[in-house]
Amino acid sequence: MATDPTAVPRHPDDPHTHDPEAHAIAHHVDPLWLYLAVFGALIVLTVVTVAASYVDFGRANTVIAVLIATTKALFVAVYFMHLRHDRRFNALVFVSGLFFLSFLFLFTLADTSTRNDVDDYHGKSTAEPQAAPTSQPSASPASH
Amino acid sequence: MTTSTASATDAHEHAPGEGHGHEGHHHGPAFLAHHFDTPEQQLDSAKLGMWVFLVTEVLMFGGLFAAFILFKSFDTKVFILAHEHLNKVQGGTNTVVLLTSSLTMALAVRSSALGKRAATTNYLLATIACAGIFLVVKYFEYSHKIHDGLLPGDFFANPELPRSAHVFFSLYFMMTGLHGIHVVIGMGLISWVLWRNLRGDFSPEYYTAVDIVGLYWHLVDLIWIYLFPLLYLIG
């Protein structure tokens, strides 16, 4: 099917274009500099996350990496994937997917990260199982 | 209200200059499928369908991310030792390559929207080239892992790492492998769009295929944005 330029032009009063927003969505074009700026930001954030991996922030390592990744993902979704010009419903669909994914992470981590906190038999904390066993007998009867 | 709607429909059914001698009372531009009323409706449906598909992709990879976090919490020290066998430079290079391909893909969509067919062709070719570079780097990474015996399950044969490190490499190959398959499929899809662009299917009024394949390609990039720090960087 060859392009037929006469096939498309629509008048504002054409019954096809009763929804002015749809027209704007289909034809909105961002300027070139915006794409280049977003790309620049993505590269800078990549350099930052690699550089940060050479520094030990302890438990914050993961948080920093995930925050930087999420910032990058937002840039890609909002600008490259045009969510900012797209129908809000599409963004809602995408965010709802992430929302339900968060349940998977939340409940999995709620289980595994607290699994050893309580000893089933003694009802006491075993958070530090590596503690010298010789010192425990004196401490445990007093605490519980 | 009812009468005006009816008359509008009537007018549009018999609109002069539309129809172009298509079968029966097919109306509207050539790219408009007969089961849609308007190009806007067609575009909205295509985009919504794609976003729903992307959600299923996110959930599929999400399961693997959850598995990775779970197994890492079981055997954190070994996971940290194992991740040091991944090459940050190669992983970082691939991140930059994929981000570049995302830029060229976005610019291909933009050129399509502006009706610049030659520019669209060039940007699509650049995107395919970046995908190719990504896979070549991946090939070198995989070769190195295979050479060092850093393999999943029973195939694990690295003397430096504890045996349980095979779990890390099972997840590494599963996640990067599934992502790699997406890159290969993406190359196919972009090639298809390139062919249609060369054939002259697209115009500023209709470039949905470029748009939709672009969304897919950006998601492939988006997943790598999380894979890279999770596998290569977090110690």
Interface residues (C-beta under 8 A of the other chain):
Chain A: M1 A2 T3 D4 P5 T6 A7 V8 D14 P15 H16 T17 D19 A22 H23 I25 A26 H27 V29 D30 L32 Y35 L36 V38 F39 L42 I43 T46 T49 V50 A52 S53 D56 N61 T62 A65 V66 I68 A69 K72 A73 V76 A77 Y79 F80 M81 H82 D86 R87 F89 N90 V93 F94 S96 G97 L98 F100 L101 L104 F105 T108 L109 T112 S113
Chain B: A8 T9 A11 H12 G17 H20 G28 P29 A30 F31 D37 T38 P39 E40 L43 D44 K47 L48 W51 V52 L54 V55 T56 V58 L59 G62 G63 F65 A66 I69 L70 S73 F74 K88 G92 T95 V96 L99 T100 S102 L103 M105 A106 L107 V109 R110 A113 L114 G200 D201 F202 S203 P204 E205 Y206 G214 L215 H218 L219 D221 L222 I225 Y226 F228 P229 L230 Y232 L233 I234 G235
